[in-house]
Amino acid sequence: MTDSERLRLDKWLWAARLFKTRAKAKEAITGGKVQTDGQRAKPAKEVSVGSMLRIRRGDDEMLLEVLTLSDQRRGAAEAAELYQETAASIAARTEAAAHRKAARDAIALPSSRPNRRDRRTLERIKRGDRE
């Protein structure tokens, strides 16, 4: 753990194992996927205990509270102690995952690969040919 009261945001995200590398954390921050206390952040923004972070990864969005600071990447169990996700965030993520699963189950997939005739019909449709 660090003795200081502030730490760079990209370094903390990396240490908290929310991103695999600091470069990926920096890329997410500059891409607008990470907000601190409701505002867009920069990689060098200093994060402190009690800060609220909103992190978007793919379809999921997490709202985290920073509990402790660390500039060293440790095991997953220790990294999970650095932050706490809000209950509303957990509920929203599980609900969104359930919706994605239901949507995926609703799509009717073909039972087999298209044969030659089906494939040629699909190619004609994609080209815009009318026959």
DRENTORKOL-3810 file (N, C-alpha, C; in nm, 4 decimals):
REM DRENTORKOL-3810
@n.u->0.0838; n.v->-0.1181; n.w->0.0000; ca.u->0.0000; ca.v->0.0000; ca.w->0.0000; c.u->0.0880; c.v->0.1240; c.w->0.0000
@n.u->0.0359; n.v->0.2282; n.w->-0.0557; ca.u->0.1116; ca.v->0.3520; ca.w->-0.0596; c.u->0.0818; c.v->0.4341; c.w->0.0647
@n.u->0.1766; n.v->0.5173; n.w->0.1016; ca.u->0.1586; ca.v->0.6038; ca.w->0.2169; c.u->0.0903; c.v->0.7342; c.w->0.1789
@n.u->0.0948; n.v->0.7709; n.w->0.0500; ca.u->0.0362; ca.v->0.8976; ca.w->0.0079; c.u->-0.1158; c.v->0.8879; c.w->0.0061
@n.u->-0.1809; n.v->1.0020; n.w->0.0001; ca.u->-0.3260; ca.v->1.0060; ca.w->-0.0006; c.u->-0.3814; c.v->1.0113; c.w->-0.1416
@n.u->-0.2951; n.v->1.0247; n.w->-0.2427; ca.u->-0.3386; ca.v->1.0344; ca.w->-0.3817; c.u->-0.2520; c.v->0.9451; c.w->-0.4695
@n.u->-0.3111; n.v->0.9002; n.w->-0.5811; ca.u->-0.2412; ca.v->0.8117; ca.w->-0.6734; c.u->-0.2965; c.v->0.8356; c.w->-0.8133
@n.u->-0.2116; n.v->0.8192; n.w->-0.9146; ca.u->-0.2562; ca.v->0.8347; ca.w->-1.0532; c.u->-0.3685; c.v->0.7356; c.w->-1.0832
@n.u->-0.4665; n.v->0.7805; n.w->-1.1574; ca.u->-0.5824; ca.v->0.6976; ca.w->-1.1885; c.u->-0.5443; c.v->0.5735; c.w->-1.2687
@n.u->-0.4603; n.v->0.5896; n.w->-1.3703; ca.u->-0.4239; ca.v->0.4740; ca.w->-1.4523; c.u->-0.3480; c.v->0.3697; c.w->-1.3718
@n.u->-0.2651; n.v->0.4146; n.w->-1.2810; ca.u->-0.1888; ca.v->0.3218; ca.w->-1.1977; c.u->-0.2811; c.v->0.2480; c.w->-1.1006
@n.u->-0.3786; n.v->0.3193; n.w->-1.0442; ca.u->-0.4707; ca.v->0.2550; ca.w->-0.9506; c.u->-0.5584; c.v->0.1530; c.w->-1.0224
@n.u->-0.6090; n.v->0.1866; n.w->-1.1420; ca.u->-0.6916; ca.v->0.0928; ca.w->-1.2176; c.u->-0.6149; c.v->-0.0344; c.w->-1.2510
@n.u->-0.4884; n.v->-0.0195; n.w->-1.2831; ca.u->-0.4026; ca.v->-0.1344; ca.w->-1.3123; c.u->-0.3817; c.v->-0.2174; c.w->-1.1860
@n.u->-0.3516; n.v->-0.1516; n.w->-1.0743; ca.u->-0.3270; ca.v->-0.2220; ca.w->-0.9481; c.u->-0.4539; c.v->-0.2917; c.w->-0.8978
@n.u->-0.5705; n.v->-0.2342; n.w->-0.9270; ca.u->-0.6971; ca.v->-0.2929; ca.w->-0.8837; c.u->-0.7423; c.v->-0.4050; c.w->-0.9772
@n.u->-0.6610; n.v->-0.4353; n.w->-1.0765; ca.u->-0.6863; ca.v->-0.5428; ca.w->-1.1731; c.u->-0.8134; c.v->-0.5215; c.w->-1.2530
@n.u->-0.8493; n.v->-0.3960; n.w->-1.2763; ca.u->-0.9631; ca.v->-0.3664; ca.w->-1.3616; c.u->-0.9209; c.v->-0.3646; c.w->-1.5082
@n.u->-0.7909; n.v->-0.3434; n.w->-1.5325; ca.u->-0.7328; ca.v->-0.3500; ca.w->-1.6664; c.u->-0.6033; c.v->-0.4275; c.w->-1.6578
@n.u->-0.5713; n.v->-0.4999; n.w->-1.7652; ca.u->-0.4564; ca.v->-0.5895; ca.w->-1.7640; c.u->-0.3236; c.v->-0.5142; c.w->-1.7633
@n.u->-0.3170; n.v->-0.4010; n.w->-1.8316; ca.u->-0.1943; ca.v->-0.3222; ca.w->-1.8353; c.u->-0.2273; c.v->-0.1758; c.w->-1.8087
@n.u->-0.1246; n.v->-0.0990; n.w->-1.7740; ca.u->-0.1460; ca.v->0.0443; ca.w->-1.7558; c.u->-0.1786; c.v->0.1098; c.w->-1.8887
@n.u->-0.1221; n.v->0.0565; n.w->-1.9969; ca.u->-0.1509; ca.v->0.1118; ca.w->-2.1290; c.u->-0.2993; c.v->0.0962; c.w->-2.1630
@n.u->-0.3573; n.v->-0.0193; n.w->-2.1302; ca.u->-0.5005; ca.v->-0.0400; ca.w->-2.1559; c.u->-0.5851; c.v->0.0491; c.w->-2.0648
@n.u->-0.5413; n.v->0.0692; n.w->-1.9424; ca.u->-0.6116; ca.v->0.1591; ca.w->-1.8516; c.u->-0.6076; c.v->0.3016; c.w->-1.9064
@n.u->-0.4910; n.v->0.3429; n.w->-1.9545; ca.u->-0.4753; ca.v->0.4773; ca.w->-2.0108; c.u->-0.5629; c.v->0.4934; c.w->-2.1341
@n.u->-0.5668; n.v->0.3905; n.w->-2.2181; ca.u->-0.6488; ca.v->0.3939; ca.w->-2.3398; c.u->-0.7964; c.v->0.4085; c.w->-2.3048
@n.u->-0.8414; n.v->0.3370; n.w->-2.2036; ca.u->-0.9812; ca.v->0.3458; ca.w->-2.1616; c.u->-1.0126; c.v->0.4843; c.w->-2.1050
@n.u->-0.9199; n.v->0.5397; n.w->-2.0298; ca.u->-0.9422; ca.v->0.6716; ca.w->-1.9700; c.u->-0.9490; c.v->0.7779; c.w->-2.0787
@n.u->-0.8530; n.v->0.7766; n.w->-2.1700; ca.u->-0.8534; ca.v->0.8779; ca.w->-2.2759; c.u->-0.9704; c.v->0.8580; c.w->-2.3719
@n.u->-1.0209; n.v->0.7365; n.w->-2.3823; ca.u->-1.1366; ca.v->0.7090; ca.w->-2.4660; c.u->-1.2694; c.v->0.7458; c.w->-2.4015
@n.u->-1.2663; n.v->0.7976; n.w->-2.2796; ca.u->-1.3874; ca.v->0.8415; ca.w->-2.2125; c.u->-1.4639; c.v->0.7310; c.w->-2.1431
@n.u->-1.4010; n.v->0.6167; n.w->-2.1221; ca.u->-1.4691; ca.v->0.5031; ca.w->-2.0597; c.u->-1.4622; c.v->0.5077; c.w->-1.9066
@n.u->-1.3827; n.v->0.5986; n.w->-1.8526; ca.u->-1.3675; ca.v->0.6095; ca.w->-1.7071; c.u->-1.3986; c.v->0.7530; c.w->-1.6655
@n.u->-1.4847; n.v->0.7668; n.w->-1.5645; ca.u->-1.5167; ca.v->0.8972; ca.w->-1.5080; c.u->-1.4884; c.v->0.8952; c.w->-1.3587
@n.u->-1.4389; n.v->1.0062; n.w->-1.3079; ca.u->-1.4176; ca.v->1.0183; ca.w->-1.1639; c.u->-1.5098; c.v->1.1264; c.w->-1.1106
@n.u->-1.5869; n.v->1.0911; n.w->-1.0115; ca.u->-1.6814; ca.v->1.1823; ca.w->-0.9479; c.u->-1.7694; c.v->1.2529; c.w->-1.0508
@n.u->-1.8135; n.v->1.1788; n.w->-1.1523; ca.u->-1.9057; ca.v->1.2317; ca.w->-1.2513; c.u->-1.8437; c.v->1.3116; c.w->-1.3634
@n.u->-1.7115; n.v->1.3234; n.w->-1.3663; ca.u->-1.6464; ca.v->1.4015; ca.w->-1.4707; c.u->-1.5467; c.v->1.3151; c.w->-1.5457
@n.u->-1.5282; n.v->1.3475; n.w->-1.6731; ca.u->-1.4314; ca.v->1.2752; ca.w->-1.7546; c.u->-1.2911; c.v->1.2999; c.w->-1.6985
@n.u->-1.2095; n.v->1.1969; n.w->-1.6981; ca.u->-1.0788; ca.v->1.2048; ca.w->-1.6337; c.u->-0.9665; c.v->1.1936; c.w->-1.7351
@n.u->-0.8469; n.v->1.2229; n.w->-1.6884; ca.u->-0.7245; ca.v->1.2015; ca.w->-1.7646; c.u->-0.6421; c.v->1.0971; c.w->-1.6900
@n.u->-0.5491; n.v->1.0299; n.w->-1.7584; ca.u->-0.4721; ca.v->0.9239; ca.w->-1.6915; c.u->-0.3945; c.v->0.9718; c.w->-1.5687
@n.u->-0.3490; n.v->1.0945; n.w->-1.5690; ca.u->-0.2705; ca.v->1.1449; ca.w->-1.4560; c.u->-0.3572; c.v->1.2029; c.w->-1.3453
@n.u->-0.4877; n.v->1.1986; n.w->-1.3602; ca.u->-0.5777; ca.v->1.2491; ca.w->-1.2559; c.u->-0.5516; c.v->1.1728; c.w->-1.1277
@n.u->-0.5444; n.v->1.2451; n.w->-1.0188; ca.u->-0.5173; ca.v->1.1810; ca.w->-0.8904; c.u->-0.6475; c.v->1.1316; c.w->-0.8296
@n.u->-0.6474; n.v->1.0060; n.w->-0.7922; ca.u->-0.7620; ca.v->0.9445; ca.w->-0.7276; c.u->-0.7310; c.v->0.9335; c.w->-0.5789
@n.u->-0.8318; n.v->0.9527; n.w->-0.4962; ca.u->-0.8116; ca.v->0.9441; ca.w->-0.3518; c.u->-0.9182; c.v->0.8527; c.w->-0.2920
@n.u->-0.9002; n.v->0.8178; n.w->-0.1659; ca.u->-0.9961; ca.v->0.7318; ca.w->-0.0969; c.u->-1.1302; c.v->0.8046; c.w->-0.0916
@n.u->-1.2357; n.v->0.7326; n.w->-0.1271; ca.u->-1.3687; ca.v->0.7913; ca.w->-0.1284; c.u->-1.4130; c.v->0.8381; c.w->-0.2656
@n.u->-1.3248; n.v->0.8383; n.w->-0.3627; ca.u->-1.3618; ca.v->0.8788; ca.w->-0.4980; c.u->-1.4583; c.v->0.7775; c.w->-0.5580
@n.u->-1.5499; n.v->0.8265; n.w->-0.6387; ca.u->-1.6447; ca.v->0.7400; ca.w->-0.7087; c.u->-1.6022; c.v->0.7315; c.w->-0.8548
@n.u->-1.5856; n.v->0.6107; n.w->-0.9048; ca.u->-1.5434; ca.v->0.5876; ca.w->-1.0423; c.u->-1.6539; c.v->0.5178; c.w->-1.1188
@n.u->-1.6790; n.v->0.5626; n.w->-1.2403; ca.u->-1.7732; ca.v->0.4964; ca.w->-1.3317; c.u->-1.6898; c.v->0.4414; c.w->-1.4458
@n.u->-1.6915; n.v->0.3084; n.w->-1.4613; ca.u->-1.6066; ca.v->0.2413; ca.w->-1.5599; c.u->-1.6955; c.v->0.1611; c.w->-1.6541
@n.u->-1.6788; n.v->0.1851; n.w->-1.7851; ca.u->-1.7516; ca.v->0.1089; ca.w->-1.8865; c.u->-1.6540; c.v->0.0133; c.w->-1.9542
@n.u->-1.6912; n.v->-0.1135; n.w->-1.9562; ca.u->-1.6138; ca.v->-0.2162; ca.w->-2.0269; c.u->-1.7109; c.v->-0.2988; c.w->-2.1081
@n.u->-1.7066; n.v->-0.2830; n.w->-2.2383; ca.u->-1.8003; ca.v->-0.3541; ca.w->-2.3231; c.u->-1.9411; c.v->-0.3044; c.w->-2.2977
@n.u->-2.0328; n.v->-0.3959; n.w->-2.2687; ca.u->-2.1716; ca.v->-0.3591; ca.w->-2.2407; c.u->-2.1945; c.v->-0.3281; c.w->-2.0937
@n.u->-2.0970; n.v->-0.3570; n.w->-2.0094; ca.u->-2.1136; ca.v->-0.3381; ca.w->-1.8658; c.u->-2.0626; c.v->-0.2026; c.w->-1.8201
@n.u->-2.1302; n.v->-0.1492; n.w->-1.7188; ca.u->-2.0876; ca.v->-0.0248; ca.w->-1.6557; c.u->-2.0842; c.v->-0.0479; c.w->-1.5053
@n.u->-1.9717; n.v->-0.0144; n.w->-1.4429; ca.u->-1.9548; ca.v->-0.0359; ca.w->-1.2997; c.u->-1.9419; c.v->0.0991; c.w->-1.2292
@n.u->-2.0010; n.v->0.1108; n.w->-1.1131; ca.u->-1.9856; ca.v->0.2286; ca.w->-1.0290; c.u->-1.9137; c.v->0.1831; c.w->-0.9027
@n.u->-1.7894; n.v->0.2311; n.w->-0.8854; ca.u->-1.7042; ca.v->0.1849; ca.w->-0.7762; c.u->-1.6693; c.v->0.2979; c.w->-0.6813
@n.u->-1.6508; n.v->0.2623; n.w->-0.5555; ca.u->-1.5979; ca.v->0.3560; ca.w->-0.4564; c.u->-1.4581; c.v->0.3086; c.w->-0.4196
@n.u->-1.3620; n.v->0.3992; n.w->-0.4222; ca.u->-1.2240; ca.v->0.3663; ca.w->-0.3890; c.u->-1.2128; c.v->0.3558; c.w->-0.2371
@n.u->-1.1703; n.v->0.2385; n.w->-0.1886; ca.u->-1.1560; ca.v->0.2179; ca.w->-0.0442; c.u->-1.0141; c.v->0.2420; c.w->0.0032
@n.u->-0.9170; n.v->0.1888; n.w->-0.0716; ca.u->-0.7766; ca.v->0.2086; ca.w->-0.0375; c.u->-0.6970; c.v->0.2301; c.w->-0.1657
@n.u->-0.5752; n.v->0.2789; n.w->-0.1492; ca.u->-0.4877; ca.v->0.3042; ca.w->-0.2630; c.u->-0.3725; c.v->0.2052; c.w->-0.2637
@n.u->-0.3313; n.v->0.1675; n.w->-0.3827; ca.u->-0.2156; ca.v->0.0809; ca.w->-0.3987; c.u->-0.1564; c.v->0.1067; c.w->-0.5361
@n.u->-0.0240; n.v->0.1132; n.w->-0.5418; ca.u->0.0419; ca.v->0.1304; ca.w->-0.6717; c.u->0.1111; c.v->0.0017; c.w->-0.7149
@n.u->0.0866; n.v->-0.1072; n.w->-0.6410; ca.u->0.1450; ca.v->-0.2365; ca.w->-0.6762; c.u->0.0340; c.v->-0.3336; c.w->-0.7124
@n.u->0.0572; n.v->-0.4076; n.w->-0.8190; ca.u->-0.0406; ca.v->-0.5065; ca.w->-0.8637; c.u->-0.0179; c.v->-0.6351; c.w->-0.7847
@n.u->-0.1190; n.v->-0.6760; n.w->-0.7120; ca.u->-0.1097; ca.v->-0.7965; ca.w->-0.6287; c.u->-0.2124; c.v->-0.8985; c.w->-0.6746
@n.u->-0.2397; n.v->-0.9951; n.w->-0.5914; ca.u->-0.3366; ca.v->-1.0987; ca.w->-0.6237; c.u->-0.4776; c.v->-1.0445; c.w->-0.6346
@n.u->-0.5647; n.v->-1.1231; n.w->-0.6942; ca.u->-0.7020; ca.v->-1.0789; ca.w->-0.7174; c.u->-0.7770; c.v->-1.0541; c.w->-0.5869
@n.u->-0.7509; n.v->-1.1346; n.w->-0.4865; ca.u->-0.8197; ca.v->-1.1159; ca.w->-0.3578; c.u->-0.7807; c.v->-0.9831; c.w->-0.2941
@n.u->-0.6530; n.v->-0.9489; n.w->-0.3004; ca.u->-0.6084; ca.v->-0.8204; ca.w->-0.2450; c.u->-0.6570; c.v->-0.7044; c.w->-0.3300
@n.u->-0.6624; n.v->-0.7235; n.w->-0.4608; ca.u->-0.7077; ca.v->-0.6168; ca.w->-0.5497; c.u->-0.8558; c.v->-0.5863; c.w->-0.5269
@n.u->-0.9354; n.v->-0.6879; n.w->-0.4961; ca.u->-1.0781; ca.v->-0.6675; ca.w->-0.4725; c.u->-1.1042; c.v->-0.5848; c.w->-0.3469
@n.u->-1.0074; n.v->-0.5794; n.w->-0.2567; ca.u->-1.0221; ca.v->-0.5006; ca.w->-0.1348; c.u->-0.9956; c.v->-0.3522; c.w->-0.1572
@n.u->-0.9480; n.v->-0.3150; n.w->-0.2759; ca.u->-0.9179; ca.v->-0.1751; ca.w->-0.3052; c.u->-1.0432; c.v->-0.0935; c.w->-0.3357
@n.u->-1.1508; n.v->-0.1605; n.w->-0.3752; ca.u->-1.2720; ca.v->-0.0895; ca.w->-0.4145; c.u->-1.3953; c.v->-0.1684; c.w->-0.3720
@n.u->-1.5094; n.v->-0.0985; n.w->-0.3784; ca.u->-1.6367; ca.v->-0.1621; ca.w->-0.3505; c.u->-1.7358; c.v->-0.1146; c.w->-0.4554
@n.u->-1.8014; n.v->-0.2086; n.w->-0.5207; ca.u->-1.9020; ca.v->-0.1744; ca.w->-0.6205; c.u->-2.0344; c.v->-0.1482; c.w->-0.5500
@n.u->-2.1062; n.v->-0.0466; n.w->-0.5946; ca.u->-2.2330; ca.v->-0.0131; ca.w->-0.5313; c.u->-2.3377; c.v->-0.1205; c.w->-0.5615
@n.u->-2.4344; n.v->-0.1315; n.w->-0.4739; ca.u->-2.5401; ca.v->-0.2324; ca.w->-0.4899; c.u->-2.6224; c.v->-0.2061; c.w->-0.6157
@n.u->-2.6485; n.v->-0.0794; n.w->-0.6452; ca.u->-2.7248; ca.v->-0.0455; ca.w->-0.7657; c.u->-2.6485; c.v->-0.0864; c.w->-0.8913
@n.u->-2.5180; n.v->-0.0707; n.w->-0.8881; ca.u->-2.4346; ca.v->-0.1083; ca.w->-1.0022; c.u->-2.4376; c.v->-0.2591; c.w->-1.0243
@n.u->-2.4284; n.v->-0.3344; n.w->-0.9169; ca.u->-2.4328; ca.v->-0.4807; ca.w->-0.9274; c.u->-2.5674; c.v->-0.5254; c.w->-0.9833
@n.u->-2.6767; n.v->-0.4660; n.w->-0.9330; ca.u->-2.8103; ca.v->-0.5024; ca.w->-0.9799; c.u->-2.8274; c.v->-0.4684; c.w->-1.1280
@n.u->-2.7788; n.v->-0.3532; n.w->-1.1693; ca.u->-2.7911; ca.v->-0.3122; ca.w->-1.3095; c.u->-2.7107; c.v->-0.4045; c.w->-1.4008
@n.u->-2.5916; n.v->-0.4449; n.w->-1.3566; ca.u->-2.5095; ca.v->-0.5344; ca.w->-1.4397; c.u->-2.5730; c.v->-0.6724; c.w->-1.4528
@n.u->-2.6279; n.v->-0.7261; n.w->-1.3443; ca.u->-2.6908; ca.v->-0.8581; ca.w->-1.3525; c.u->-2.8179; c.v->-0.8532; c.w->-1.4376
@n.u->-2.8924; n.v->-0.7443; n.w->-1.4275; ca.u->-3.0135; ca.v->-0.7291; ca.w->-1.5088; c.u->-2.9769; c.v->-0.7174; c.w->-1.6574
@n.u->-2.8737; n.v->-0.6406; n.w->-1.6885; ca.u->-2.8298; ca.v->-0.6258; ca.w->-1.8275; c.u->-2.7794; c.v->-0.7593; c.w->-1.8831
@n.u->-2.7104; n.v->-0.8370; n.w->-1.8001; ca.u->-2.6623; ca.v->-0.9679; ca.w->-1.8435; c.u->-2.7798; c.v->-1.0618; c.w->-1.8708
@n.u->-2.8833; n.v->-1.0548; n.w->-1.7883; ca.u->-3.0018; ca.v->-1.1382; ca.w->-1.8095; c.u->-3.0723; c.v->-1.0994; c.w->-1.9395
@n.u->-3.0802; n.v->-0.9679; n.w->-1.9683; ca.u->-3.1409; ca.v->-0.9228; ca.w->-2.0936; c.u->-3.0609; c.v->-0.9700; c.w->-2.2142
@n.u->-2.9281; n.v->-0.9620; n.w->-2.2057; ca.u->-2.8436; ca.v->-1.0082; ca.w->-2.3173; c.u->-2.8619; c.v->-1.1579; c.w->-2.3392
@n.u->-2.8713; n.v->-1.2343; n.w->-2.2311; ca.u->-2.8893; ca.v->-1.3791; ca.w->-2.2435; c.u->-3.0246; c.v->-1.4112; c.w->-2.3044
@n.u->-3.1286; n.v->-1.3394; n.w->-2.2627; ca.u->-3.2617; ca.v->-1.3625; ca.w->-2.3184; c.u->-3.2652; c.v->-1.3275; c.w->-2.4670
@n.u->-3.1992; n.v->-1.2201; n.w->-2.5045; ca.u->-3.1954; ca.v->-1.1806; ca.w->-2.6458; c.u->-3.1195; c.v->-1.2837; c.w->-2.7281
@n.u->-3.0129; n.v->-1.3365; n.w->-2.6723; ca.u->-2.9328; ca.v->-1.4374; ca.w->-2.7426; c.u->-3.0139; c.v->-1.5666; c.w->-2.7588
@n.u->-3.0928; n.v->-1.6027; n.w->-2.6585; ca.u->-3.1734; ca.v->-1.7242; ca.w->-2.6659; c.u->-3.2908; c.v->-1.7085; c.w->-2.7627
@n.u->-3.3364; n.v->-1.5841; n.w->-2.7856; ca.u->-3.4514; ca.v->-1.5602; ca.w->-2.8722; c.u->-3.4153; c.v->-1.5721; c.w->-3.0200
@n.u->-3.2882; n.v->-1.5626; n.w->-3.0540; ca.u->-3.2462; ca.v->-1.5705; ca.w->-3.1939; c.u->-3.2463; c.v->-1.7158; c.w->-3.2382
@n.u->-3.3160; n.v->-1.7412; n.w->-3.3474; ca.u->-3.3226; ca.v->-1.8773; ca.w->-3.4002; c.u->-3.2006; c.v->-1.9014; c.w->-3.4892
@n.u->-3.1161; n.v->-1.9925; n.w->-3.4503; ca.u->-2.9986; ca.v->-2.0264; ca.w->-3.5288; c.u->-3.0316; c.v->-2.1426; c.w->-3.6221
@n.u->-2.9731; n.v->-2.1434; n.w->-3.7407; ca.u->-2.9985; ca.v->-2.2553; ca.w->-3.8315; c.u->-2.9427; c.v->-2.3845; c.w->-3.7737
@n.u->-3.0061; n.v->-2.4949; n.w->-3.8116; ca.u->-2.9652; ca.v->-2.6241; ca.w->-3.7564; c.u->-2.8375; c.v->-2.6761; c.w->-3.8220
@n.u->-2.8066; n.v->-2.6274; n.w->-3.9419; ca.u->-2.6858; ca.v->-2.6732; ca.w->-4.0098; c.u->-2.6288; c.v->-2.5612; c.w->-4.0964
@n.u->-2.5137; n.v->-2.5874; n.w->-4.1544; ca.u->-2.4517; ca.v->-2.4903; ca.w->-4.2438; c.u->-2.5325; c.v->-2.4807; c.w->-4.3731
@n.u->-2.5289; n.v->-2.3656; n.w->-4.4402; ca.u->-2.6030; ca.v->-2.3549; ca.w->-4.5651; c.u->-2.5415; c.v->-2.4444; c.w->-4.6731
@n.u->-2.6285; n.v->-2.5060; n.w->-4.7538; ca.u->-2.5770; ca.v->-2.5862; ca.w->-4.8646; c.u->-2.5455; c.v->-2.4935; c.w->-4.9828
@n.u->-2.5060; n.v->-2.5509; n.w->-5.0938; ca.u->-2.4628; ca.v->-2.4708; ca.w->-5.2075; c.u->-2.5748; c.v->-2.3783; c.w->-5.2568
@n.u->-2.6948; n.v->-2.4317; n.w->-5.2683; ca.u->-2.8067; ca.v->-2.3515; ca.w->-5.3171; c.u->-2.8389; c.v->-2.2363; c.w->-5.2220
@n.u->-2.8433; n.v->-2.2648; n.w->-5.0917; ca.u->-2.8713; ca.v->-2.1607; ca.w->-4.9917; c.u->-2.7638; c.v->-2.0532; c.w->-4.9928
@n.u->-2.6390; n.v->-2.0960; n.w->-5.0030; ca.u->-2.5277; ca.v->-2.0017; ca.w->-5.0034; c.u->-2.5356; c.v->-1.9083; c.w->-5.1239
@n.u->-2.5656; n.v->-1.9622; n.w->-5.2405; ca.u->-2.5765; ca.v->-1.8792; ca.w->-5.3606; c.u->-2.6962; c.v->-1.7843; c.w->-5.3515
@n.u->-2.8042; n.v->-1.8289; n.w->-5.2910; ca.u->-2.9193; ca.v->-1.7412; ca.w->-5.2702; c.u->-2.8821; c.v->-1.6262; c.w->-5.1773
@n.u->-2.8110; n.v->-1.6560; n.w->-5.0708; ca.u->-2.7661; ca.v->-1.5517; ca.w->-4.9779; c.u->-2.6728; c.v->-1.4533; c.w->-5.0468
@n.u->-2.5831; n.v->-1.5030; n.w->-5.1305; ca.u->-2.4913; ca.v->-1.4143; ca.w->-5.2029; c.u->-2.5676; c.v->-1.3223; c.w->-5.2970
@n.u->-2.6722; n.v->-1.3756; n.w->-5.3656; ca.u->-2.7538; ca.v->-1.2911; ca.w->-5.4537; c.u->-2.8256; c.v->-1.1819; c.w->-5.3740
@n.u->-2.8747; n.v->-1.2170; n.w->-5.2571; ca.u->-2.9442; ca.v->-1.1192; ca.w->-5.1742; c.u->-2.8480; c.v->-1.0104; c.w->-5.1292
@n.u->-2.7288; n.v->-1.0478; n.w->-5.0901; ca.u->-2.6292; ca.v->-0.9493; ca.w->-5.0449; c.u->-2.5888; c.v->-0.8561; c.w->-5.1582
@n.u->-2.5762; n.v->-0.9094; n.w->-5.2815; ca.u->-2.5385; ca.v->-0.8262; ca.w->-5.3953; c.u->-2.6520; c.v->-0.7358; c.w->-5.4387
@n.u->-2.7729; n.v->-0.7760; n.w->-5.4075; ca.u->-2.8889; ca.v->-0.6972; ca.w->-5.4479; c.u->-2.9523; c.v->-0.7456; c.w->-5.5762
@n.u->-2.9114; n.v->-0.8615; n.w->-5.6258; ca.u->-2.9698; ca.v->-0.9184; ca.w->-5.7472; c.u->-3.1120; c.v->-0.9655; c.w->-5.7167
@n.u->-3.1993; n.v->-0.9472; n.w->-5.8136; ca.u->-3.3381; ca.v->-0.9932; ca.w->-5.7955; c.u->-3.3662; c.v->-1.1023; c.w->-5.8966
@n.u->-3.3992; n.v->-1.2161; n.w->-5.8480; ca.u->-3.4340; ca.v->-1.3294; ca.w->-5.9356; c.u->-3.5492; c.v->-1.4052; c.w->-5.8803
END
